[in-house]
Amino acid sequence: MDFIEKELEMRGMKRIEIVNYFISMGGKVISDENFIGNGWEVEISEEKTITLGSLKIPATIVILRCREDLIDGMMVAFRLRFLSAGG
């Protein structure tokens, strides 16, 4: 089965929250930036700070490589977990 790669820039979340999410999904730590699970692997960059006007927010690049039959479910679950709304 082929793997599909998706790259996401996550803004407003701490890197540790993203790391903990993938570990809770059964991911094993391969290195500081690489994690592997059943049918998927993820690369999580170092956290950077982005300035938007007067706001400073964390930003992290997440590269998800996942089996073709799992990618849709993984993306939906990931997006729901990190869904946030301002107010």
N, C-alpha and C positions, 0 to 999 in steps of 0.2 A: 504494500500500500504506500502511495506517495505521501510525502510530508508537504504541508503548505506553511509558508512563513508570513507572519503578520507583524508589522512594526507599529508600535503605539507610543506616543509621547504622553505620559501621565503627568498632569499638572495638579498641584494642590494636595497630593498625597506624599507622605513620607516614604522613602524607599523601604524602610523596615516593614511597613504595612504590606507592601507588595510582596516582599520576600516571605513574610509570614503566611500570606494567602497561599502561595504556591507550596510551601512546606505543609500547610494544613490539607492541601489537595493530594498529599502523598509524595511530594517532591523530595528528592534526595540532593544534598549539597554536593556539587562536583567541585566548585571553586567559589570564590567570593561573588562572582557574577553569573555562574552557570548552575542550573538546577535541572534535574531530569525526573520525569514521572512515567507512568504507564501510557505510552503512545504520544508523549510530548516532551519537549525540552524548552527551556526559557533562558534567555540572557537578559540580565537586569543591569543597566549601567549604573555608574555612580550618580548620586543625587547632585543636581546643580540648582542654583537659585536663579530664577528669572524675574526680571523687574517689569511690571506692567503698570505704567504710571508711577504712583507712589507705593504700590504693593510689591512685596517680594514673596514669591511663592516657590515651593520646591518643584522640580521637574526631573523626571526619570524616564529614560527610554527603555521600553520593554519589547524584546523580540521573541515572539512565540512561534515555535516550530511544532506543528501538530499533525497527526495523521489526518488525512482528508476526511475520514468518517467521523472524526471527533471535533474538528475545528469549529463548527457552528455552535455546538453546545458549550465548548470551552469559552468562546468569545462572549456568548450571552451571559454565562455565569460570571465571568470576569467583569464585564461592564455593569451588571447589576450590583456586584459587590462594591464597586467603586463609584457608583452613581451618587452624585451629590447635586444639590441645588442651592443657589445663593439666596439671600433674603435679607 
